[in-house]
Amino acid sequence: MGKPTGFIEIPRKPGGYRPVQERTGDFGEVEQRLNDEDRRAQAARCMDCGVPFCHWACVLGNRNPEWQDALYKGNYREAYELLTATNPFPEFTGRVCPALCEKSCVLNIHNEPVTVRENECAVIEQAFEKGYVKPGSPFVRTGKRVAVIGSGPAGLAVADRLNRLGHKVTVYEARDAAGGLLRYGIPDFKLQKSVIDRRLEIMEAGGICFRVNNAVGKDIEGAEIYNYYDAVCLATGAMIPRDLAVPGRNLSGIHFALDFLMQQNKMIRGIKVPEEQRLTADGKQVLIIGGGDTGADCVGTAIRQKALSVTQIEIMPEPPSERMADNPWPYWPNVLRTSSSHLEGCDRRWSLATKGFLGKDGRVTAAKVIGVTWSRSASGRQVMSENGKKSQVLKADMVLLCMGFLPEALDALVKKLGLDTGRESKKLFVCGDARTGPGLVLRAIAGGISAAEDIDTYLKTR
Ligand SMILES: Cc1cc2nc3c(=O)[nH]c(=O)nc-3n(C[C@H](O)[C@H](O)[C@H](O)COP(=O)(O)OP(=O)(O)OC[C@H]3O[C@@H](n4cnc5c(N)ncnc54)[C@H](O)[C@@H]3O)c2cc1C
């Protein structure tokens, strides 16, 4: 702990966002970076707690306070080595993680947690700038071959770890570029894609082979992969969108969030989308159904596409602005979260269920919604009831469905990919969202690391 009084003397200072007027005119990252002096001062605020709750909250097992201390002292190489000892991709989590570590930071008792996520981003960016980030080439190769199917954060983590352990890894990706939802889900204004390309170059230089445009079970037989490799890891994510079975659902102008977000990310990447397939919010009254993070990403994207108005509705009630008595620190705070996109101009409404869509000439023009109230049953379950007096019609000529994703049953997934060879399945592993259901980038990375360790143990026994 470099500065024992740091947390008393120095207030929390996040980098903040670029001004709304400026940032909504482009798709560049919204977050600003502190200068070196301010950043190091922020690291000085880490208290070296006797019981570090940030370790408890983050599944990656971060090495706070050691790397905060190194950052405070300006020892970027040491900070980088400590940070990457537990997290292979701090440049991803440093940008998009909801920072469970900060929510549980002891300083968060006073709402002034250490800026762990931003500090992480600063360390890895300096490490890239100073040339510390080198390919993870192993000293010896084991001669074992592993196929990883899917190149999201889970697939990348499993590939990185196994490659460092000496196994020859090939990553199969259905899309035209690696990265999973980092590339084709999360908008560029949260994570610019050059950050992924930079990491992929390092991984390739380290010996990992990426085979994009290769959907297993379609472009390449699952059985071929199963027979050729010593182990196979499924990291195919969980992207089945939850639908809304209400009258009018088949009207045009109603889309799944990921179709909308993915198309925008593709266009920024320079991929041409035929005019008739374009999903644009330009000049439209956009209704976003679902109050979560994917919905927030749609808000920011629709605003940048010059939507006339953006309304986001959620079936659950508005969360409180502060923690309730039954949700104390250090638990995840169930409070209202306002993203950078919400600050750009969006009407947020709560406790509304969608009953149907209205349209004209086959196109959606409005949504019929009804107010709902929530109560607890005797068993403690949340029960919803509709209030007929609170029904209303919300005008909308574009509707985006953001009600979450469903995981695919593992048996069905294995069958779909053609990996159900009927023989020993010990060499099949699964990680990330494909294993846990929709989650977070840091959980996918942690799952990838853990799968790599299981695969390595398995390969050693063969
Ligand atoms: C819009 C959106 C925004 C999000 N924002 C955040 C955020 O800000 N912070 C956060 O922590 N989390 C966020 N998440 C969640 C996070 O992105 C996921 O939890 C994480 O990406 C899951 O990683 P994964 O590697 O398991 O799967 P994915 O990232 O989904 O990657 C799976 C990959 O497998 C490929 N694939 C599938 N089938 C095949 C096949 N048969 N052959 C070859 N390849 C195949 C897919 O094309 C894809 O590239 C967001 C999710 C969404 C949808």
The ligand as a Gaussian input file, in Angstrom:
#p B3LYP/6-31G(d) Opt

LIG

0 1
 C      -25.761000      -6.428000     -26.897000
 C      -24.933000      -7.024000     -25.802000
 C      -24.152000      -6.201000     -25.020000
 C      -23.394000      -6.733000     -23.985000
 N      -22.649000      -5.879000     -23.227000
 C      -21.886000      -6.377000     -22.241000
 C      -21.088000      -5.509000     -21.445000
 O      -21.089000      -4.296000     -21.633000
 N      -20.331000      -6.064000     -20.462000
 C      -20.297000      -7.415000     -20.227000
 O      -19.556000      -7.854000     -19.341000
 N      -21.066000      -8.255000     -20.965000
 C      -21.844000      -7.777000     -21.959000
 N      -22.618000      -8.622000     -22.706000
 C      -22.529000     -10.065000     -22.455000
 C      -21.253000     -10.651000     -23.082000
 O      -21.030000     -10.086000     -24.354000
 C      -21.338000     -12.179000     -23.184000
 O      -21.619000     -12.696000     -21.896000
 C      -20.028000     -12.777000     -23.691000
 O      -19.662000     -12.242000     -24.933000
 C      -20.149000     -14.298000     -23.806000
 O      -18.950000     -14.804000     -24.316000
 P      -18.871000     -16.210000     -25.060000
 O      -17.468000     -16.323000     -25.541000
 O      -19.406000     -17.273000     -24.197000
 O      -19.863000     -16.122000     -26.305000
 P      -20.034000     -15.086000     -27.495000
 O      -19.372000     -13.800000     -27.218000
 O      -21.486000     -15.081000     -27.778000
 O      -19.262000     -15.777000     -28.713000
 C      -19.688000     -16.990000     -29.279000
 C      -19.082000     -17.119000     -30.672000
 O      -19.315000     -18.446000     -31.158000
 C      -19.566000     -18.362000     -32.556000
 N      -20.264000     -19.576000     -32.977000
 C      -21.515000     -19.976000     -32.623000
 N      -21.805000     -21.155000     -33.222000
 C      -20.705000     -21.493000     -33.963000
 C      -20.399000     -22.595000     -34.819000
 N      -21.272000     -23.587000     -35.035000
 N      -19.190000     -22.637000     -35.418000
 C      -18.278000     -21.646000     -35.208000
 N      -18.529000     -20.569000     -34.423000
 C      -19.720000     -20.499000     -33.812000
 C      -20.429000     -17.110000     -32.676000
 O      -20.447000     -16.624000     -34.003000
 C      -19.706000     -16.168000     -31.707000
 O      -18.700000     -15.441000     -32.365000
 C      -23.401000      -8.122000     -23.740000
 C      -24.201000      -8.957000     -24.525000
 C      -24.969000      -8.421000     -25.541000
 C      -25.823000      -9.317000     -26.370000

